[in-house]
């Protein structure tokens, strides 16, 4: 049985993109309520996030972009960054704590306080590009954490598994020339943001270290399991990661309003078990997952609960 940590901070609720926006503070409320109802909350170790230092954020994002977010931060109301993404007065603090929550989780794992950790953070991150916000995302939390693993702790090879229903364009672009980061993504295709074709395999020295598996609308538990068994596990066997990070979007759930996939809570539990297994085999069990999408509140709470229970059982 592994020790599992949970990163959360009330400031994550202060990022508010307006009534009716799917990426709402109620997402985290639904997760926390479900974890309390099920008893899972009492079985996990709390990890306190910190504000991420610009030193680490600028490993992924340009200093000019970070400065622009500070400039755009409103004192009231909201400021639009793109058609889907805006900032409220609490957004920048939440974004710094979201990225810093992932760093705190890395620290807890590397100290041996926990074997793995789930970061219940927002705003999410995997669409954020080097120099712009995109798709509800401000800072790319998992990409920042991956580089932190390497530069703070000296680990060489990091695997990022992105099972969000949308392709993690920001993460791919951050590392597509880097053979020390293996980026693996399953995603509905064609779908937002339009990237993630199977032919996108990396660039230069990074060619072959980006693995995209576009999936058809309607694919569910069996199709996902087959892809993880037949594509991810052999790739991990060849790569031999020293740390595993999951971009844990739960919007491939059959009840999610923003996509057309058929994953269930049991499917997410199964995928978690497979990823934990490869982390145990290659990376001394070191695994961090961070919340990305998931917009049906009931399905989101149940799926995160199933994910955490699978971590606890590992």
Kinemage of the C-alpha trace (Angstrom):
@kinemage 1
@onewidth
@group {chain A} dominant
@subgroup {mainchain}
@vectorlist {calphas} color= white
{ca unk a 1} P 0.000 0.000 0.000
{ca unk a 2} L 1.507 3.298 -1.066
{ca unk a 3} L 1.360 6.566 0.810
{ca unk a 4} L -0.573 9.124 -1.205
{ca unk a 5} L -0.451 12.897 -0.862
{ca unk a 6} L -3.026 15.510 -1.823
{ca unk a 7} L -2.153 19.085 -2.757
{ca unk a 8} L -4.910 21.640 -2.234
{ca unk a 9} L -5.250 25.283 -1.218
{ca unk a 10} L -8.396 27.419 -0.781
{ca unk a 11} L -6.842 30.097 -2.994
{ca unk a 12} L -7.481 27.803 -5.966
{ca unk a 13} L -11.148 28.746 -5.602
{ca unk a 14} L -10.337 32.439 -6.111
{ca unk a 15} L -9.617 31.943 -9.810
{ca unk a 16} L -13.054 32.650 -11.312
{ca unk a 17} L -13.715 33.003 -15.027
{ca unk a 18} L -17.390 33.837 -14.606
{ca unk a 19} L -20.819 32.288 -14.231
{ca unk a 20} L -21.383 29.461 -16.664
{ca unk a 21} L -17.707 28.878 -17.434
{ca unk a 22} L -17.023 25.114 -17.280
{ca unk a 23} L -13.662 25.537 -15.523
{ca unk a 24} L -15.207 26.802 -12.303
{ca unk a 25} L -14.285 26.697 -8.605
{ca unk a 26} L -17.107 24.184 -8.165
{ca unk a 27} L -14.877 21.561 -9.772
{ca unk a 28} L -12.610 21.471 -6.736
{ca unk a 29} L -15.546 21.708 -4.346
{ca unk a 30} L -17.069 18.631 -6.000
{ca unk a 31} L -13.805 16.710 -5.664
{ca unk a 32} L -13.336 17.568 -1.996
{ca unk a 33} L -16.948 16.750 -1.156
{ca unk a 34} L -16.706 13.351 -2.826
{ca unk a 35} L -13.428 12.532 -1.056
{ca unk a 36} L -15.076 13.366 2.284
{ca unk a 37} L -18.202 11.321 1.504
{ca unk a 38} L -16.221 8.265 0.477
{ca unk a 39} L -13.737 8.424 3.340
{ca unk a 40} L -10.796 8.766 0.967
{ca unk a 41} L -9.940 12.183 2.409
{ca unk a 42} L -9.036 10.593 5.727
{ca unk a 43} L -6.575 8.197 4.101
{ca unk a 44} L -4.390 10.717 2.276
{ca unk a 45} L -1.625 12.989 3.512
{ca unk a 46} L -2.098 16.716 2.972
{ca unk a 47} L 0.699 18.546 1.150
{ca unk a 48} L 0.807 22.325 1.531
{ca unk a 49} L 1.594 24.138 -1.724
{ca unk a 50} L 3.901 27.089 -1.989
{ca unk a 51} L 4.011 29.920 -4.461
{ca unk a 52} L 6.202 28.756 -7.334
{ca unk a 53} L 9.323 30.787 -7.828
{ca unk a 54} L 9.776 32.583 -11.154
{ca unk a 55} L 13.067 30.706 -11.458
{ca unk a 56} L 11.068 27.531 -12.086
{ca unk a 57} L 8.157 29.010 -14.011
{ca unk a 58} L 10.596 30.558 -16.502
{ca unk a 59} L 12.102 27.144 -17.201
{ca unk a 60} L 8.954 26.713 -19.327
{ca unk a 61} L 7.434 30.167 -19.836
{ca unk a 62} L 9.134 33.277 -21.168
{ca unk a 63} L 9.866 36.034 -18.631
{ca unk a 64} L 7.913 38.435 -20.842
{ca unk a 65} L 4.810 36.232 -20.595
{ca unk a 66} L 5.090 36.013 -16.811
{ca unk a 67} L 5.462 39.795 -16.647
{ca unk a 68} L 2.449 40.255 -18.937
{ca unk a 69} L 0.259 38.172 -16.620
{ca unk a 70} L 1.243 40.440 -13.756
{ca unk a 71} L 0.363 43.462 -15.856
{ca unk a 72} L -2.992 42.025 -16.914
{ca unk a 73} L -4.013 40.932 -13.408
{ca unk a 74} L -7.233 42.886 -12.704
{ca unk a 75} L -8.115 44.463 -9.362
{ca unk a 76} L -11.787 43.806 -10.106
{ca unk a 77} L -13.836 42.095 -12.770
{ca unk a 78} L -12.169 39.942 -15.389
{ca unk a 79} L -9.621 40.371 -18.165
{ca unk a 80} L -9.771 38.072 -21.213
{ca unk a 81} L -6.503 36.424 -22.282
{ca unk a 82} L -8.029 34.399 -25.118
{ca unk a 83} L -11.512 33.319 -26.155
{ca unk a 84} L -11.663 30.691 -23.416
{ca unk a 85} L -9.389 32.009 -20.699
{ca unk a 86} L -9.608 35.029 -18.434
{ca unk a 87} L -8.164 36.323 -15.177
{ca unk a 88} L -10.014 37.487 -12.077
{ca unk a 89} L -8.383 39.254 -9.111
{ca unk a 90} L -7.413 35.907 -7.560
{ca unk a 91} L -6.203 34.185 -10.708
{ca unk a 92} L -2.489 34.958 -10.636
{ca unk a 93} L -2.110 33.916 -6.993
{ca unk a 94} L -3.978 30.690 -7.775
{ca unk a 95} L -1.749 30.034 -10.794
{ca unk a 96} L 1.442 30.551 -8.774
{ca unk a 97} L 0.115 28.210 -6.080
{ca unk a 98} L -0.992 25.645 -8.668
{ca unk a 99} L 2.490 25.465 -10.165
{ca unk a 100} L 3.974 25.585 -6.676
{ca unk a 101} L 1.649 22.817 -5.567
{ca unk a 102} L 3.189 20.567 -8.189
{ca unk a 103} L 6.670 21.545 -6.977
{ca unk a 104} L 5.695 20.821 -3.363
{ca unk a 105} L 4.407 17.423 -4.443
{ca unk a 106} L 7.718 16.677 -6.162
{ca unk a 107} L 9.536 17.643 -2.966
{ca unk a 108} L 7.320 15.389 -0.829
{ca unk a 109} L 7.853 12.463 -3.185
{ca unk a 110} L 11.609 12.962 -3.401
{ca unk a 111} L 11.892 13.261 0.407
{ca unk a 112} L 10.000 10.005 0.734
{ca unk a 113} L 7.135 11.583 2.685
{ca unk a 114} L 4.750 10.071 0.134
{ca unk a 115} L 5.166 7.654 -2.725
{ca unk a 116} L 2.790 9.481 -5.019
{ca unk a 117} L 0.638 12.606 -4.953
{ca unk a 118} L -2.407 14.111 -6.643
{ca unk a 119} L -2.510 17.863 -7.108
{ca unk a 120} L -6.088 19.167 -6.907
{ca unk a 121} L -5.094 22.474 -8.468
{ca unk a 122} L -6.538 25.114 -10.732
{ca unk a 123} L -6.089 26.764 -13.099
{ca unk a 124} L -5.040 23.699 -15.091
{ca unk a 125} L -1.969 23.835 -17.275
{ca unk a 126} L -1.347 21.560 -20.235
{ca unk a 127} L -2.573 23.966 -22.942
{ca unk a 128} L -0.435 26.885 -21.732
{ca unk a 129} L 2.292 27.667 -24.259
{ca unk a 130} L 5.673 29.227 -23.609
{ca unk a 131} L 4.387 32.729 -24.265
{ca unk a 132} L 0.594 32.623 -23.981
{ca unk a 133} L -2.378 31.426 -21.985
{ca unk a 134} L -4.685 29.010 -23.765
{ca unk a 135} L -7.599 26.672 -23.148
{ca unk a 136} L -8.311 27.641 -19.506
{ca unk a 137} L -4.587 27.365 -18.647
{ca unk a 138} L -2.125 30.005 -17.357
{ca unk a 139} L 1.026 28.153 -16.220
{ca unk a 140} L 1.878 24.649 -17.428
{ca unk a 141} L 2.004 22.957 -14.045
{ca unk a 142} L 3.192 19.523 -15.183
{ca unk a 143} L 5.849 20.896 -17.524
{ca unk a 144} L 7.235 23.109 -14.766
{ca unk a 145} L 7.268 20.128 -12.410
{ca unk a 146} L 9.066 17.945 -14.959
{ca unk a 147} L 11.894 20.412 -15.397
{ca unk a 148} L 12.052 20.901 -11.608
{ca unk a 149} L 12.500 17.130 -11.162
{ca unk a 150} L 15.459 17.248 -13.486
{ca unk a 151} L 17.202 20.429 -12.354
{ca unk a 152} L 16.473 20.370 -8.623
{ca unk a 153} L 16.946 16.635 -8.090
{ca unk a 154} L 19.206 15.597 -10.956
{ca unk a 155} L 16.941 12.906 -12.390
{ca unk a 156} L 17.516 12.380 -16.074
{ca unk a 157} L 14.367 10.902 -17.626
{ca unk a 158} L 10.797 12.005 -16.943
{ca unk a 159} L 7.667 10.436 -18.456
{ca unk a 160} L 4.560 12.620 -18.827
{ca unk a 161} L 1.321 10.721 -19.429
{ca unk a 162} L -1.519 12.999 -20.568
{ca unk a 163} L -4.895 11.249 -20.541
{ca unk a 164} L -6.962 14.437 -20.721
{ca unk a 165} L -9.475 14.267 -23.574
{ca unk a 166} L -7.813 17.309 -25.161
{ca unk a 167} L -4.273 17.167 -26.517
{ca unk a 168} L -1.648 18.768 -24.286
{ca unk a 169} L -0.227 21.085 -26.923
{ca unk a 170} L 1.673 23.252 -24.448
{ca unk a 171} L 3.439 20.305 -22.862
{ca unk a 172} L 4.314 18.798 -26.230
{ca unk a 173} L 5.749 22.060 -27.522
{ca unk a 174} L 7.766 22.573 -24.335
{ca unk a 175} L 9.635 19.297 -24.793
{ca unk a 176} L 9.347 18.254 -28.431
{ca unk a 177} L 13.084 18.740 -29.006
{ca unk a 178} L 14.100 17.093 -25.715
{ca unk a 179} L 14.904 13.359 -25.565
{ca unk a 180} L 15.003 13.426 -21.747
{ca unk a 181} L 11.211 13.934 -21.524
{ca unk a 182} L 8.899 11.302 -22.998
{ca unk a 183} L 5.470 12.826 -23.672
{ca unk a 184} L 2.618 10.358 -24.197
{ca unk a 185} L -0.897 11.580 -24.964
{ca unk a 186} L -4.252 9.964 -25.603
{ca unk a 187} L -6.930 12.394 -26.794
{ca unk a 188} L -10.116 12.621 -28.809
{ca unk a 189} L -9.262 13.606 -32.373
{ca unk a 190} L -10.200 15.735 -34.168
{ca unk a 191} L -11.005 17.948 -31.204
{ca unk a 192} L -9.703 21.075 -29.478
{ca unk a 193} L -6.973 22.299 -29.844
{ca unk a 194} L -6.419 20.530 -33.170
{ca unk a 195} L -2.899 19.289 -32.437
{ca unk a 196} L -1.832 15.770 -31.527
{ca unk a 197} L -1.672 13.881 -34.794
{ca unk a 198} L 0.155 10.552 -34.669
{ca unk a 199} L 2.739 12.022 -37.043
{ca unk a 200} L 3.767 14.584 -34.402
{ca unk a 201} L 6.658 12.600 -32.933
{ca unk a 202} L 9.085 15.291 -31.803
{ca unk a 203} L 11.721 17.376 -33.538
{ca unk a 204} L 15.470 16.895 -33.981
{ca unk a 205} L 17.025 15.157 -30.994
{ca unk a 206} L 13.534 14.790 -29.552
{ca unk a 207} L 12.133 12.810 -32.467
{ca unk a 208} L 10.453 9.666 -31.168
{ca unk a 209} L 10.024 11.064 -27.660
{ca unk a 210} L 6.560 12.447 -28.391
{ca unk a 211} L 3.902 9.743 -28.698
{ca unk a 212} L 0.428 10.873 -29.710
{ca unk a 213} L -2.458 8.411 -29.853
{ca unk a 214} L -5.466 10.138 -31.434
{ca unk a 215} L -8.689 8.371 -30.468
{ca unk a 216} L -12.145 8.194 -31.984
{ca unk a 217} L -15.229 9.621 -30.324
{ca unk a 218} L -16.969 6.821 -28.456
{ca unk a 219} L -13.817 5.002 -27.364
{ca unk a 220} L -13.982 3.859 -23.750
{ca unk a 221} L -12.409 1.675 -21.073
{ca unk a 222} L -11.382 -1.223 -23.332
{ca unk a 223} L -9.798 0.975 -26.001
{ca unk a 224} L -7.874 3.034 -23.459
{ca unk a 225} L -6.614 -0.049 -21.656
{ca unk a 226} L -5.406 -1.594 -24.917
{ca unk a 227} L -3.503 1.564 -25.846
{ca unk a 228} L -1.846 1.798 -22.443
{ca unk a 229} L -0.867 -1.886 -22.566
{ca unk a 230} L 0.281 -1.957 -26.184
{ca unk a 231} L 1.776 1.505 -26.636
{ca unk a 232} L 2.572 3.181 -23.306
{ca unk a 233} L 4.041 0.238 -21.406
{ca unk a 234} L 6.478 -0.804 -24.174
{ca unk a 235} L 7.517 2.831 -24.634
{ca unk a 236} L 8.159 3.149 -20.904
{ca unk a 237} L 10.124 -0.097 -20.936
{ca unk a 238} L 12.423 1.361 -23.589
{ca unk a 239} L 12.648 4.828 -21.987
{ca unk a 240} L 13.019 3.722 -18.343
{ca unk a 241} L 11.672 6.872 -16.663
{ca unk a 242} L 13.018 7.946 -13.289
{ca unk a 243} L 9.890 9.975 -12.467
{ca unk a 244} L 6.333 9.779 -13.821
{ca unk a 245} L 3.899 12.698 -14.109
{ca unk a 246} L 0.259 12.408 -15.167
{ca unk a 247} L -1.723 15.243 -16.715
{ca unk a 248} L -4.875 13.907 -15.115
{ca unk a 249} L -7.819 15.283 -17.010
{ca unk a 250} L -11.097 13.488 -16.319
{ca unk a 251} L -13.012 14.887 -19.291
{ca unk a 252} L -12.836 11.650 -21.281
{ca unk a 253} L -15.566 10.419 -18.912
{ca unk a 254} L -18.745 9.324 -20.684
{ca unk a 255} L -20.775 12.016 -18.872
{ca unk a 256} L -18.481 14.948 -19.646
{ca unk a 257} L -20.181 17.766 -21.576
{ca unk a 258} L -17.094 18.931 -23.499
{ca unk a 259} L -16.171 15.669 -25.218
{ca unk a 260} L -17.534 12.424 -26.648
{ca unk a 261} L -15.537 9.619 -25.049
{ca unk a 262} L -16.830 6.739 -22.909
{ca unk a 263} L -14.361 6.273 -20.051
{ca unk a 264} L -15.834 5.381 -16.652
{ca unk a 265} L -14.560 5.725 -13.095
{ca unk a 266} L -13.496 2.074 -13.310
{ca unk a 267} L -11.557 2.909 -16.457
{ca unk a 268} L -9.685 5.707 -14.720
{ca unk a 269} L -8.894 3.354 -11.849
{ca unk a 270} L -7.533 0.817 -14.324
{ca unk a 271} L -5.360 3.376 -16.134
{ca unk a 272} L -4.050 4.595 -12.777
{ca unk a 273} L -3.069 1.068 -11.838
{ca unk a 274} L -1.160 0.613 -15.083
{ca unk a 275} L 0.734 3.884 -14.676
{ca unk a 276} L 1.514 3.137 -11.016
{ca unk a 277} L 2.839 -0.239 -12.102
{ca unk a 278} L 5.284 1.238 -14.571
{ca unk a 279} L 6.322 3.868 -12.007
{ca unk a 280} L 7.077 1.095 -9.514
{ca unk a 281} L 8.987 -0.875 -12.119
{ca unk a 282} L 11.117 1.976 -13.427
{ca unk a 283} L 10.896 5.004 -11.123
{ca unk a 284} L 10.893 3.658 -7.566
{ca unk a 285} L 7.153 4.341 -7.497
{ca unk a 286} L 7.600 8.095 -7.921
{ca unk a 287} L 4.406 9.417 -9.479
{ca unk a 288} L 2.742 12.830 -9.476
{ca unk a 289} L -0.646 13.536 -11.025
{ca unk a 290} L -2.139 16.989 -11.516
{ca unk a 291} L -5.706 17.912 -12.333
{ca unk a 292} L -6.388 19.132 -15.847
{ca unk a 293} L -9.952 18.878 -17.271
{ca unk a 294} L -13.211 17.300 -16.146
{ca unk a 295} L -16.438 19.278 -16.283
{ca unk a 296} L -19.311 17.079 -15.139
{ca unk a 297} L -19.085 17.655 -11.402
{ca unk a 298} L -20.444 14.280 -10.330
{ca unk a 299} L -18.278 12.370 -12.796
{ca unk a 300} L -15.242 14.446 -11.874
{ca unk a 301} L -15.588 13.791 -8.149
{ca unk a 302} L -16.149 10.066 -8.697
{ca unk a 303} L -13.253 9.759 -11.157
{ca unk a 304} L -10.761 11.554 -8.897
{ca unk a 305} L -11.918 9.385 -5.998
{ca unk a 306} L -11.327 6.264 -8.104
{ca unk a 307} L -7.902 7.603 -9.140
{ca unk a 308} L -6.870 8.219 -5.523
{ca unk a 309} L -8.181 4.852 -4.348
{ca unk a 310} L -6.109 3.166 -7.044
{ca unk a 311} L -3.041 5.100 -5.868
{ca unk a 312} L -3.712 4.121 -2.275
{ca unk a 313} L -4.060 0.472 -3.237
{ca unk a 314} L -0.820 0.412 -5.211
